[in-house]
Amino acid sequence: MATVTGWNLHVMGVHTALLLLHVVFVQSLIVADVSGRRRLWSVGWLFYAVALLAEPTWWYLPPLLGTLSQVPSMGRSLGRILRPRAVSTGILVQDMLRGGILGGVLWSDKFFLFLGAGRDFDVALVYLCLQPAVVAYCYYFAVTAPRVNTEIALFQTVLKREGMTSLRDRGRTLRRLLDASLIRACVVGVAGVIVVICSMALIAPEQVVLVLKVCLSSTLFTVLTLLCYEIDHIGDSTSALLLSGIHVAVAAALLLRVAGTGAYLPLAGVDLALCALGLLLYRKRWASPEYSFFWGKAMSW
């Protein structure tokens, strides 16, 4: 950041503080998310949005108010923050690397674009084009994933006490539910792309082609992210990491070389192929979830 922007130590300190405040805010939302308290989760984002709209120059206010909105629900449990548990450094680093690779499918291209192009790109336009992908991603995890996760947990619970015929029926139901969830997320993403394209056609028609390229690329990033998530969910973490890692490597190579939004079209072509491969792996791994989960449990023994 300092090299590309030329910021001094004071500005870099403010930037670092802003990043840390957002980390705390996101961590505070996990409590509401895990406990299924969607309204509380929404309140956190509402406080964030209101603060951002009311005082956009007060950089610390949105994540701070968002975090404070979550604190009362934690109650006495918040005191445990003073007694942290020891975590193996190896496991922590391993999980951070996995998260960086899997999450990098949706987010790493912005970082590489910034490194390659510096300030010579339209930041607002790129992030506008990202919104349909983000909405589809959030729709999947906020609306459809809770039911899917509940069904998967139930399926794993009954795995050891129900017969194979019953498990096959449950597996087919689970697979249909998962397919429908992914399809709905894709529909939401495509609808968002259409809205953005139509809006830009009215506001800045000369930008429509560029917006279409970046929007479609970002939507493919989300599709690949969700496919990798479900491939990993069924127990094939190697394939999920491999697909994600290829995307991150290609994104780095293209965006650092081209140093502009022109890299998004070839990147979309690569991701289209990765999505096709991911879909094949997803369908293969989830073809018989009763066997996949059984062998996953057996290997863990």
Residue pairs with C-beta under 8 A, 6 or more apart in sequence:
1 7
1 12
1 15
2 12
4 114
4 115
4 118
4 119
5 11
5 118
5 119
7 15
14 59
17 60
18 59
18 60
18 63
21 60
21 63
21 64
21 67
22 63
24 63
24 67
25 44
25 48
25 62
25 63
25 64
25 66
25 67
28 44
28 66
28 67
28 70
28 71
29 41
29 44
29 45
29 66
29 70
31 70
31 73
31 74
32 38
32 40
32 41
32 44
32 70
32 73
33 41
36 146
37 73
38 142
40 69
40 70
40 73
41 142
43 69
43 70
44 66
44 67
44 69
44 70
45 66
46 69
47 62
47 65
47 66
47 68
47 69
48 62
48 63
48 65
48 66
49 62
50 65
51 58
51 61
51 62
51 64
51 65
51 66
52 61
52 62
54 61
55 61
71 78
98 237
98 241
101 241
101 244
101 245
101 248
102 225
102 228
102 229
102 232
102 240
102 241
102 244
103 225
104 244
104 247
104 248
104 251
105 221
105 224
105 225
105 228
105 244
105 247
105 248
106 133
106 137
106 218
106 221
106 222
106 225
108 247
108 248
108 251
108 252
109 217
109 221
109 251
109 255
109 264
109 267
110 126
110 127
110 130
112 251
112 252
112 255
112 256
113 121
113 126
113 255
113 260
113 261
113 263
115 255
115 256
116 255
116 256
116 257
116 258
116 259
116 260
117 255
117 259
117 260
120 259
120 260
121 260
121 261
122 261
125 207
125 210
125 211
125 214
126 214
126 261
128 196
128 211
129 196
129 211
129 214
129 215
129 218
130 214
130 218
131 192
131 196
132 188
132 189
132 190
132 191
132 192
132 193
132 195
132 196
132 215
132 218
132 219
133 189
133 192
133 215
133 218
133 219
133 221
133 222
134 222
135 188
135 189
135 192
136 185
136 186
136 188
136 189
136 192
136 219
136 222
137 185
137 222
137 225
137 226
139 184
139 185
139 188
140 181
140 182
140 184
140 185
140 226
144 180
144 181
144 184
144 185
145 181
147 177
147 181
148 174
148 177
148 178
148 181
151 173
151 174
151 177
152 174
152 233
155 167
155 170
155 171
155 174
155 289
155 290
155 293
156 293
156 297
158 166
158 167
158 170
159 167
159 290
159 293
159 294
159 297
162 170
164 290
167 290
168 288
168 290
170 290
171 288
171 289
171 290
174 289
175 286
175 287
175 289
178 230
178 286
182 226
182 227
182 230
185 222
185 226
186 219
186 223
189 219
189 222
189 223
190 219
192 219
193 212
193 215
193 216
193 219
196 211
196 215
197 208
197 211
197 212
197 215
200 207
200 208
200 211
201 208
210 261
213 261
213 264
213 265
213 268
214 261
214 264
216 268
217 264
217 265
217 267
217 268
217 271
220 268
220 271
220 272
220 275
221 247
221 271
223 275
223 278
224 243
224 244
224 247
224 271
224 274
224 275
224 278
225 244
227 243
227 275
227 278
227 279
227 281
227 282
228 240
228 241
228 243
228 244
228 278
229 240
230 282
230 286
231 239
231 240
231 243
231 278
231 281
231 282
231 285
232 240
232 241
234 285
234 286
234 289
234 292
234 293
234 296
235 285
235 292
235 293
235 295
235 296
236 281
236 285
239 281
239 285
243 274
243 277
243 278
243 281
246 270
246 274
247 270
247 271
247 274
250 267
250 270
251 267
254 263
254 266
254 267
255 263
255 267
257 263
285 292
286 292
